[in-house]
């Protein structure tokens, strides 16, 4: 396990006399896999957990500190992503800073419904803490719990959404929810498109689960008026991170600062292929079907209404974000239809621009 945790901000050095003793308690864990629920949105380690060694900041655990804290990397580059996604049994990235000896810790994924009974979590249900976590085998939403002796905590960091694999879809439907067919299902090797790896299972009581600072699960439920629950949606963590980076950039461009908060309305998030065919003027293979696109409206200039002036500011922010993060490049469409002004943003992996 590595010892060095680097950050953009480097707090003042601790006394050199304390360095050897503190260094012996250092425990930093970076855990590997794919994309928050809780109050921690952006973690800056307290000064007592930091000392300077040359050009890097080193996290140093104090015996009186928290058992575990998520590192800033756990929340995406925006610092605002609040849910990670994985398939059943898949490795999961969950960077953390730990107090004490990691070999004395075990972990468990606790379903949302059981988080109130964390102190009753039996030790035999936990797993040894290793250089990688493994997602649960059952789809759903989970929190990460750590156990050290009699101490049990829920890590105040991203939640985990274990998706239903795409292979569980039978024909047009998944567990009774009508999805339709993807291009790759119809054309096979004759298309470069691939199916989404899986679908987030959405129960009615999970609609308010926060995905990021400005987005919640309900924003990505298809507007197809199907009855019954659960419903399903493809979701790409890169899109969530990109939107939050765009919102922060809007704050800078508007002079309100990176911490400014904006009202954000998602006109369209995930669309099933079945529903997409019914949307007027929708692209045949719209990125909305893959979970990496959203049509959003933001009052970016703060004048109390959403107009084309707002979409132009959003567009400028998207250009900056894609320049700074080339791996998030994608499509952007500006729409001004009567009283409706909004921006299509996606993370398809190649640049595309249009007006609708």
Backbone torsions as a table, in degrees:
resi	resn	phi	psi	omega
1	UNK	NA	136.1	-177.5
2	UNK	-73.7	159.3	179.9
3	UNK	-107.0	-20.7	-170.2
4	UNK	-95.9	129.4	173.3
5	UNK	-119.9	113.0	-177.9
6	UNK	-95.0	155.1	178.6
7	UNK	-148.7	168.2	179.9
8	UNK	-73.9	-31.9	-179.4
9	UNK	-107.2	132.7	-177.9
10	UNK	-116.7	106.6	179.5
11	UNK	-63.0	163.2	-179.2
12	UNK	-58.6	145.1	-176.7
13	UNK	-65.4	146.9	171.1
14	UNK	-78.7	170.1	177.9
15	UNK	-60.7	136.5	-178.7
16	UNK	-62.8	-25.9	-178.1
17	UNK	-67.7	-27.5	-176.2
18	UNK	-88.5	-13.9	-170.6
19	UNK	-56.7	-50.1	-177.2
20	UNK	-60.9	-41.5	-178.1
21	UNK	-67.3	-44.3	-179.8
22	UNK	-65.9	-38.6	-178.3
23	UNK	-61.3	-30.5	-178.6
24	UNK	-68.1	-17.6	-179.6
25	UNK	-98.3	0.9	-174.8
26	UNK	-65.0	132.6	174.2
27	UNK	-145.0	108.6	179.2
28	UNK	-123.5	130.9	-175.3
29	UNK	-123.8	122.8	171.1
30	UNK	-109.6	118.0	-173.9
31	UNK	-108.3	141.8	-165.1
32	UNK	-103.4	151.4	174.5
33	UNK	151.8	-130.4	-174.3
34	UNK	-115.3	-107.3	-166.4
35	UNK	-115.2	NA	NA
36	UNK	NA	131.4	179.3
37	UNK	-106.3	138.2	-178.2
38	UNK	123.9	170.1	-173.6
39	UNK	-82.0	-20.3	-180.0
40	UNK	-75.5	115.2	178.0
41	UNK	-106.5	-29.1	-175.3
42	UNK	-156.0	110.5	-168.8
43	UNK	-95.3	119.7	169.7
44	UNK	-109.4	112.3	-177.2
45	UNK	-56.9	139.0	176.3
46	UNK	-58.3	155.4	-174.9
47	UNK	-57.7	-34.3	-178.2
48	UNK	-68.3	-10.2	177.7
49	UNK	-97.5	5.7	-173.3
50	UNK	-126.5	139.7	166.1
51	UNK	-140.5	159.1	-175.7
52	UNK	-99.7	135.2	174.9
53	UNK	-133.2	98.7	-178.4
54	UNK	68.7	-121.9	-176.2
55	UNK	-100.3	10.2	-178.4
56	UNK	-125.3	157.3	173.7
57	UNK	-97.0	131.1	-176.2
58	UNK	-113.2	127.7	177.8
59	UNK	-76.4	130.0	-178.3
60	UNK	-126.3	121.7	-175.1
61	UNK	-79.7	136.4	176.3
62	UNK	-104.8	138.9	-176.4
63	UNK	-64.5	-16.3	178.9
64	UNK	-96.9	-1.6	-176.8
65	UNK	-81.0	177.3	178.0
66	UNK	-61.5	151.3	178.5
67	UNK	-62.2	-38.3	-179.6
68	UNK	-156.4	144.3	173.6
69	UNK	-137.3	139.4	176.4
70	UNK	-69.3	140.8	175.3
71	UNK	-78.3	166.8	-176.7
72	UNK	-61.9	-27.1	-180.0
73	UNK	-66.2	-19.6	-177.7
74	UNK	-67.7	-18.5	-173.9
75	UNK	-107.0	21.4	179.7
76	UNK	77.4	175.1	-179.9
77	UNK	-67.9	-26.7	178.1
78	UNK	-76.4	-19.6	-174.3
79	UNK	76.7	10.0	-173.0
80	UNK	-125.2	1.9	-179.9
81	UNK	-79.1	128.3	-170.7
82	UNK	-117.5	5.8	175.7
83	UNK	-140.1	133.8	171.8
84	UNK	-99.0	154.7	-179.2
85	UNK	-123.7	140.8	178.0
86	UNK	-155.6	157.9	171.8
87	UNK	-88.0	159.9	-179.7
88	UNK	-53.5	130.6	177.3
89	UNK	75.0	2.9	-176.9
90	UNK	-81.8	149.2	174.0
91	UNK	-62.5	146.5	-176.0
92	UNK	-126.0	130.4	174.4
93	UNK	-82.0	124.8	178.6
94	UNK	-149.5	77.6	-177.7
95	UNK	-62.6	131.2	-178.6
96	UNK	-139.9	162.6	169.1
97	UNK	-116.8	127.1	-171.7
98	UNK	-115.0	150.2	171.5
99	UNK	-97.8	133.1	174.8
100	UNK	88.1	-165.5	-174.8
101	UNK	-84.7	115.5	-178.6
102	UNK	-58.8	-25.5	-178.7
103	UNK	-70.3	-13.7	178.5
104	UNK	-92.7	2.3	-177.3
105	UNK	-105.7	148.2	169.3
106	UNK	-127.0	166.0	-178.4
107	UNK	-137.3	161.9	174.3
108	UNK	-152.5	149.2	172.0
109	UNK	-93.6	123.1	-175.2
110	UNK	-107.6	121.9	177.4
111	UNK	-57.6	148.6	-179.4
112	UNK	-49.7	-41.5	-175.1
113	UNK	-65.9	-19.5	-175.6
114	UNK	-105.5	4.3	-174.1
115	UNK	-67.2	-19.2	179.1
116	UNK	-75.7	-13.4	-178.1
117	UNK	-113.2	34.7	-175.3
118	UNK	-61.2	-34.1	-178.1
119	UNK	-68.0	-18.4	178.9
120	UNK	-91.8	5.0	-178.3
121	UNK	-64.5	116.7	-178.2
122	UNK	-72.1	140.6	-178.3
123	UNK	-60.1	-35.1	-176.6
124	UNK	-67.1	-14.2	178.7
125	UNK	-89.7	-1.2	-178.6
126	UNK	-97.4	168.2	-178.6
127	UNK	-123.9	151.7	177.9
128	UNK	-60.1	142.7	178.6
129	UNK	-77.6	116.5	-178.0
130	UNK	-121.7	177.2	-177.7
131	UNK	-64.8	-0.5	174.0
132	UNK	-150.2	144.0	173.8
133	UNK	-88.6	161.2	175.6
134	UNK	-123.8	129.9	-179.4
135	UNK	-65.5	149.9	175.5
136	UNK	-59.8	162.3	-178.5
137	UNK	-85.7	-13.2	-178.1
138	UNK	-106.8	127.6	178.2
139	UNK	-58.6	150.7	179.7
140	UNK	149.0	-172.9	179.9
141	UNK	-108.2	135.6	-174.1
142	UNK	-135.6	156.5	167.9
143	UNK	-114.9	149.0	179.4
144	UNK	-85.8	127.7	177.3
145	UNK	-115.2	139.8	175.2
146	UNK	-117.2	144.0	-178.9
147	UNK	-127.1	130.4	173.8
148	UNK	-138.2	102.8	-175.8
149	UNK	62.6	-123.6	179.3
150	UNK	-87.4	-4.4	-176.7
151	UNK	-88.0	128.7	178.9
152	UNK	-132.9	129.1	179.4
153	UNK	-136.7	152.0	166.4
154	UNK	-94.3	123.6	-179.9
155	UNK	-66.2	126.2	-175.5
156	UNK	-82.9	65.4	-177.5
157	UNK	-140.9	-156.6	-176.7
158	UNK	-59.4	143.3	169.6
159	UNK	-78.1	166.2	176.8
160	UNK	-117.6	126.5	172.7
161	UNK	-104.6	112.7	175.3
162	UNK	-88.3	118.0	-173.7
163	UNK	-84.6	159.6	170.7
164	UNK	-83.8	124.4	-177.5
165	UNK	-59.0	147.9	178.4
166	UNK	-57.2	-32.4	-178.0
167	UNK	-63.9	-15.5	178.7
168	UNK	-77.7	-12.0	178.7
169	UNK	-72.9	127.8	-179.3
170	UNK	-111.0	108.6	-177.5
171	UNK	63.3	-122.4	-178.3
172	UNK	-86.7	-10.1	-167.3
173	UNK	-126.1	158.3	173.0
174	UNK	-132.6	112.2	179.0
175	UNK	52.7	39.1	177.5
176	UNK	88.9	-10.8	178.8
177	UNK	-91.0	125.1	-175.4
178	UNK	-80.3	120.2	-177.7
179	UNK	-109.7	-37.9	-174.8
180	UNK	96.0	-167.3	-177.6
181	UNK	-119.2	145.0	178.1
182	UNK	-88.9	160.1	-178.3
183	UNK	-56.8	-40.6	-178.2
184	UNK	-66.8	-27.5	177.3
185	UNK	-71.5	-30.0	-178.1
186	UNK	-89.1	-34.8	-173.0
187	UNK	-108.7	-15.8	179.5
188	UNK	60.3	-127.6	-176.1
189	UNK	-73.2	-3.5	-179.7
190	UNK	-83.2	4.2	176.1
191	UNK	-132.2	150.3	177.1
192	UNK	-85.5	-11.9	-178.7
193	UNK	-72.3	147.3	176.2
194	UNK	-120.3	158.0	179.0
195	UNK	-74.7	153.5	172.6
196	UNK	-61.2	148.9	-177.1
197	UNK	-64.8	-28.2	-178.5
198	UNK	-173.4	-176.8	-177.2
199	UNK	-128.9	139.0	173.8
200	UNK	-75.7	130.1	177.4
201	UNK	-86.2	124.0	-172.5
202	UNK	-118.3	111.2	171.4
203	UNK	-90.8	158.6	-175.4
204	UNK	-59.4	-33.3	-178.9
205	UNK	-80.2	1.7	178.9
206	UNK	-106.0	3.8	-173.8
207	UNK	-60.9	-30.2	-177.7
208	UNK	-91.7	6.5	176.6
209	UNK	-60.5	124.0	-180.0
210	UNK	-74.5	130.2	175.0
211	UNK	-91.4	-36.6	176.5
212	UNK	-146.5	-173.8	177.9
213	UNK	-59.0	-38.3	-173.6
214	UNK	-110.0	-5.5	-174.7
215	UNK	-122.0	145.1	175.4
216	UNK	-128.4	168.9	-173.7
217	UNK	-59.8	-36.1	-178.6
218	UNK	-59.6	-25.6	-178.5
219	UNK	-65.6	-17.0	-174.4
220	UNK	-114.5	10.4	174.5
221	UNK	-79.5	130.4	-179.8
222	UNK	-61.4	135.4	179.5
223	UNK	-84.3	61.1	-175.4
224	UNK	-108.9	1.5	175.0
225	UNK	60.4	23.7	173.3
226	UNK	-69.4	149.5	-179.9
227	UNK	-96.7	155.9	175.9
228	UNK	88.6	159.5	178.2
229	UNK	-132.3	156.1	2.1
230	UNK	-77.9	165.5	169.9
231	UNK	-114.7	173.4	-173.1
232	UNK	-136.4	147.8	179.1
233	UNK	-147.9	140.2	169.4
234	UNK	-81.3	138.7	-179.9
235	UNK	-141.9	135.1	-179.6
236	UNK	-115.3	120.5	-177.6
237	UNK	-60.9	-27.1	179.4
238	UNK	-63.5	-37.7	177.7
239	UNK	-64.6	-44.0	180.0
240	UNK	-59.4	-45.2	179.8
241	UNK	-64.1	-41.8	-178.7
242	UNK	-62.7	-44.1	-179.9
243	UNK	-61.6	-42.2	179.4
244	UNK	-67.4	-35.9	174.9
245	UNK	-64.0	-39.1	178.1
246	UNK	-63.8	-44.9	-179.7
247	UNK	-61.2	-42.8	178.0
248	UNK	-63.1	-39.2	179.6
249	UNK	-68.1	-35.3	175.1
250	UNK	-59.1	-41.5	177.4
251	UNK	-58.7	-41.0	179.7
252	UNK	-70.8	-44.5	-177.7
253	UNK	-66.5	-31.8	-179.2
254	UNK	-85.4	-5.9	-179.5
255	UNK	83.3	7.5	-178.6
256	UNK	-90.5	-9.9	178.2
257	UNK	93.5	159.5	-176.1
258	UNK	-66.2	-22.3	-177.1
259	UNK	-91.3	5.1	180.0
260	UNK	-63.7	146.6	178.3
261	UNK	-113.0	139.9	-177.3
262	UNK	-127.0	149.5	171.2
263	UNK	-73.5	125.7	-176.9
264	UNK	-124.9	124.3	179.3
265	UNK	-114.1	123.7	178.4
266	UNK	-92.5	109.0	178.6
267	UNK	-71.7	-38.8	-178.0
268	UNK	-152.9	124.6	175.8
269	UNK	-106.2	-111.2	176.7
270	UNK	-74.8	138.7	171.5
271	UNK	-123.9	131.7	171.6
272	UNK	-67.4	151.9	175.0
273	UNK	-55.6	-35.5	178.9
274	UNK	-61.6	-45.9	-179.6
275	UNK	-72.2	-36.2	-177.2
276	UNK	-59.5	-34.6	-179.8
277	UNK	-66.2	-19.3	-178.4
278	UNK	-95.3	-7.3	-178.9
279	UNK	-83.5	124.5	-177.3
280	UNK	-61.1	130.8	177.2
281	UNK	64.5	14.9	176.8
282	UNK	-73.6	142.4	176.5
283	UNK	-62.8	143.5	-177.4
284	UNK	-55.9	-41.3	179.0
285	UNK	-117.3	52.9	-178.3
286	UNK	-52.8	142.1	178.1
287	UNK	-65.9	-18.4	177.2
288	UNK	-57.7	-27.7	-178.4
289	UNK	-72.2	-16.2	-175.1
290	UNK	-104.8	-0.4	176.8
291	UNK	79.2	9.4	179.6
292	UNK	-114.9	28.2	179.0
293	UNK	-143.6	149.1	175.5
294	UNK	-152.1	143.1	171.2
295	UNK	-98.9	118.4	-174.5
296	UNK	-126.1	149.5	174.6
297	UNK	-122.1	129.6	-178.7
298	UNK	-133.4	131.7	171.8
299	UNK	-78.9	75.3	-170.0
300	UNK	-72.5	-24.9	179.1
301	UNK	-96.8	-2.0	173.3
302	UNK	71.1	25.4	-179.1
303	UNK	-92.7	8.1	175.7
304	UNK	86.9	0.2	176.5
305	UNK	-142.5	162.1	-179.3
306	UNK	-109.4	119.4	-176.7
307	UNK	-134.0	-178.0	179.9
308	UNK	-66.5	-23.4	175.1
309	UNK	-62.3	-35.9	177.4
310	UNK	-67.8	-42.5	-178.6
311	UNK	-65.0	-33.0	178.3
312	UNK	-66.2	-37.0	178.3
313	UNK	-69.6	-39.2	176.2
314	UNK	-61.9	-43.2	-179.8
315	UNK	-60.6	-41.5	178.3
316	UNK	-62.6	-39.2	179.3
317	UNK	-66.8	-39.7	178.0
318	UNK	-60.8	-42.4	-180.0
319	UNK	-60.7	-41.5	179.7
320	UNK	-65.3	-45.9	-178.1
321	UNK	-62.4	-42.9	-179.5
322	UNK	-68.8	-30.9	176.8
323	UNK	-69.0	-38.6	-178.9
324	UNK	-80.8	-24.1	-177.6
325	UNK	-132.6	78.0	-175.3
326	UNK	-57.8	-26.6	179.9
327	UNK	-71.4	-10.4	178.7
328	UNK	-102.2	10.7	-178.6
329	UNK	-60.0	148.8	-179.0
330	UNK	-173.1	-157.5	-177.9
331	UNK	-91.5	151.9	173.5
332	UNK	-144.4	125.6	177.2
333	UNK	-124.8	134.2	178.9
334	UNK	-102.2	127.8	-177.0
335	UNK	-122.5	132.4	176.0
336	UNK	-138.4	88.0	-174.8
337	UNK	-113.5	97.7	-178.1
338	UNK	64.1	-117.2	179.4
339	UNK	-91.4	-0.1	-177.7
340	UNK	-101.8	117.1	174.8
341	UNK	-123.1	124.4	-179.7
342	UNK	-154.2	171.0	-176.8
343	UNK	-126.2	130.8	171.0
344	UNK	-86.8	127.5	177.4
345	UNK	-126.7	131.4	173.9
346	UNK	-141.0	170.8	-178.1
347	UNK	-125.2	52.4	-173.5
348	UNK	-72.1	-15.9	178.7
349	UNK	100.2	-3.1	174.8
350	UNK	-144.3	149.5	-175.4
351	UNK	-74.8	136.1	174.8
352	UNK	-149.8	139.7	-178.4
353	UNK	-138.6	140.1	176.5
354	UNK	-161.9	169.0	172.9
355	UNK	-124.4	139.1	-177.3
356	UNK	-119.0	NA	NA
